[in-house]
Amino acid sequence: MKFTDKEKEIVLNQPSDLKEILGFLQNFQFSDSDNSNIHELFSIYIYIAGIYKISYLKFPFRVLKSEHPDFIVNNEIGLEHSQSTIGQYKIASKELKNHPEGSIIELPFYSPFNPLPNKESDIGIIELGHSLKSNGWEGDEVEEQWVVCILKTVKEKLMLLNKEHFSKQTQNELFIEDTFPASFIKDEDKAIKMLRQKYNATNFDCSIMFDKIHIFSNCNLIFDVLGKCVISNMQKKELPRIS
């Protein structure tokens, strides 16, 4: 059922066809060497399992691997994938393994409000026995930073969507894989409310907009975050209940 060079589609005819997808997700772990293809595969599996869980998947269901958009769903939905993160944090995460066991990354150092040069990406790595150096977060700072990162990703993908080479479909949707450093401590409801407000107040200066935006954040699939906004828990312990 995985995408290969010879097979570029997934076809689901009945609920039992989800078994392989759910098994993949239950056993999957990311590694530092994973490329964009792995993240795309993981994300489309989360999307499929998630929309089935909230009763949005209708059989037969077909996903075709493409380029710009990354996937075409049921010959009518173009689904583009992207990751939302802070680049210097990703660099620090890889660098962490070169430090003594017990070292940690102090997350407040990685903020869209204070971008770091790549050469300073290790500033937040604190070795065992050393004192923390940041002042932490105040008020809604985590939620505000998350919103900035998500909107930056949306803007970048809107620019791509509006280019001539991007194949427009009947519906054009964006799937954001959220790897923002502090996502796990944000207030989900507050962050979503702030995102919707900020999005609606932003002039993107684009003639074509995404019809739906979905976010996979902290093991939750937030389906159509700017519209119906249906949140589905996709933790591994929840996956057996989907089938």
C-alpha positions in Angstrom: 0.0 0.0 0.0 3.0 2.3 0.2 4.0 4.6 -2.7 6.8 3.1 -4.7 8.4 4.1 -8.1 6.1 1.6 -9.8 2.9 2.2 -7.8 1.9 5.8 -7.2 -1.5 5.4 -5.7 -3.5 4.1 -2.8 -6.9 2.6 -3.3 -9.3 1.8 -0.4 -12.5 -0.1 -1.2 -13.6 -1.0 2.3 -12.8 -0.3 6.0 -10.6 -3.4 6.2 -8.2 -1.9 3.7 -7.2 0.6 6.4 -5.5 -2.2 8.4 -2.1 -1.7 6.8 -2.2 2.0 7.2 -3.1 1.8 10.9 -0.4 -0.8 11.4 2.2 1.4 9.8 1.2 4.3 12.0 1.3 2.3 15.2 4.9 1.1 14.5 6.3 4.2 12.9 9.1 6.3 14.5 10.8 9.2 12.8 14.6 9.3 12.6 17.1 12.1 11.8 17.7 10.7 8.4 14.0 10.9 7.2 13.5 12.9 4.1 10.5 14.8 2.8 9.1 11.6 1.2 8.9 9.9 4.6 7.1 12.9 6.1 4.7 13.0 3.1 3.9 9.3 3.5 3.3 9.6 7.2 1.1 12.7 6.7 -1.1 11.1 4.1 -1.6 8.1 6.3 -2.6 10.4 9.2 -4.9 12.2 6.9 -6.6 9.0 5.7 -6.9 7.5 9.2 -8.1 10.8 10.6 -10.9 11.5 8.1 -12.1 7.9 8.5 -12.3 8.4 12.2 -14.5 11.5 11.8 -16.6 9.8 9.2 -15.4 12.0 6.3 -13.9 9.1 4.2 -16.2 7.6 1.7 -15.4 4.4 -0.2 -14.0 3.8 -2.7 -11.2 6.2 -1.8 -8.2 6.9 -4.0 -5.0 8.9 -3.4 -2.6 9.5 -6.3 1.0 10.7 -5.6 1.8 13.8 -7.5 3.9 16.9 -7.5 2.5 20.3 -6.9 0.2 19.3 -5.3 1.8 16.4 -3.5 -1.4 14.2 -3.6 -4.6 14.2 -5.6 -7.5 12.7 -3.6 -10.5 11.2 -5.5 -9.6 13.0 -8.6 -10.8 16.3 -7.2 -8.9 17.3 -4.1 -5.3 18.6 -4.4 -3.5 18.1 -1.1 -0.2 19.8 -0.6 2.0 18.8 2.4 4.3 21.0 4.4 6.2 21.1 7.7 5.9 24.0 10.1 8.9 24.4 12.3 11.9 26.5 13.2 14.9 25.5 11.2 17.5 26.3 13.9 15.6 24.0 16.3 15.8 21.1 13.8 19.5 21.7 13.5 19.9 21.7 17.3 17.9 18.5 17.5 20.4 16.7 15.2 23.3 18.3 17.1 22.0 17.1 20.5 23.2 13.5 19.9 26.8 14.8 19.8 26.5 16.1 23.3 26.8 14.0 26.6 23.9 11.8 27.6 21.4 13.8 29.6 21.8 17.0 27.6 18.6 18.8 26.7 17.3 21.5 24.4 16.0 24.6 26.1 13.1 25.4 23.8 12.5 29.1 24.6 15.7 29.9 22.6 13.9 28.9 19.4 11.4 31.6 18.5 10.1 33.1 15.2 10.4 36.5 17.0 14.1 36.1 17.5 15.6 34.2 14.6 19.1 32.7 15.1 21.9 32.4 12.5 22.3 28.7 11.7 25.8 28.8 13.2 24.2 29.6 16.6 21.6 26.9 16.5 23.3 25.0 19.4 22.7 27.9 21.8 19.8 26.1 23.4 21.6 22.9 24.1 22.2 22.5 27.8 24.5 19.8 29.0 23.7 17.7 32.1 24.6 19.6 35.3 24.5 23.1 33.7 21.9 25.7 34.6 19.1 26.7 32.4 19.6 30.1 30.8 16.3 31.3 29.3 13.5 33.2 31.0 10.8 30.7 29.7 7.5 31.9 28.3 5.0 34.5 29.5 1.3 34.7 29.0 0.2 33.6 25.5 3.7 33.6 24.1 3.8 30.0 23.1 0.4 30.3 21.3 1.5 33.5 19.6 4.7 31.9 18.3 2.9 28.9 17.1 0.5 31.1 15.1 3.4 32.9 13.5 5.0 29.7 12.4 1.8 28.2 11.0 0.9 31.4 9.1 4.5 31.6 7.7 4.0 28.1 6.3 0.5 29.0 4.9 2.0 32.1 3.2 4.8 30.1 1.6 2.4 27.4 0.3 -0.1 30.0 -1.0 2.7 31.5 -3.1 3.3 28.0 -4.5 -0.4 27.4 -5.1 -0.6 30.6 -7.1 2.2 29.7 -9.5 1.4 28.5 -13.0 3.0 25.2 -12.7 0.9 24.2 -9.6 -1.9 22.0 -10.8 -5.2 23.4 -9.5 -7.9 20.9 -8.6 -11.6 21.3 -7.8 -10.6 21.7 -4.2 -7.2 22.8 -3.1 -6.2 21.9 0.5 -3.1 22.1 2.7 -1.9 19.6 5.2 0.6 21.1 7.8 2.8 18.7 9.8 3.5 20.8 12.9 6.9 20.4 14.4 7.0 23.7 16.3 9.3 23.1 19.3 6.8 24.0 22.0 3.6 22.7 20.4 3.1 20.2 23.2 2.5 22.8 25.8 0.3 25.2 23.9 -3.4 25.7 24.9 -5.0 24.0 21.8 -8.3 25.9 21.9 -6.7 29.2 22.5 -4.0 28.7 19.8 -6.7 27.7 17.2 -8.8 30.8 18.1 -5.8 33.0 17.8 -4.8 31.4 14.4 -8.3 31.9 13.0 -8.3 35.6 14.1 -4.9 36.3 12.7 -5.6 34.5 9.5 -8.8 36.4 8.9 -7.0 39.7 9.6 -4.1 38.9 7.1 -4.0 40.1 3.5 -2.2 37.3 1.7 -2.5 39.1 -1.7 -3.3 35.9 -3.5 -6.0 35.3 -6.1 -6.3 31.6 -5.2 -6.7 30.4 -1.6 -6.7 27.0 0.0 -10.2 25.7 0.4 -9.2 23.8 3.6 -6.2 23.8 5.9 -5.5 20.8 8.1 -2.9 20.7 10.9 -1.4 17.6 12.5 -0.2 19.0 15.9 0.7 17.2 19.1 -0.9 14.0 17.9 -4.1 15.7 17.0 -5.4 16.0 13.5 -7.1 19.4 13.3 -9.3 19.0 10.2 -10.3 22.2 8.4 -8.9 24.4 11.1 -10.3 27.6 9.6 -13.8 26.1 8.9 -15.5 23.2 10.7 -12.4 22.6 12.8 -12.9 19.0 13.8 -10.2 17.7 16.2 -9.3 14.0 16.2 -6.9 12.4 18.7 -4.4 10.3 16.6 -2.2 9.0 19.5 -1.0 5.5 18.9 -3.1 4.1 21.7 -6.2 5.5 19.9 -5.5 3.9 16.5 -6.9 0.4 17.3 -10.2 2.0 18.1 -10.4 3.5 14.6 -10.8 0.1 12.9 
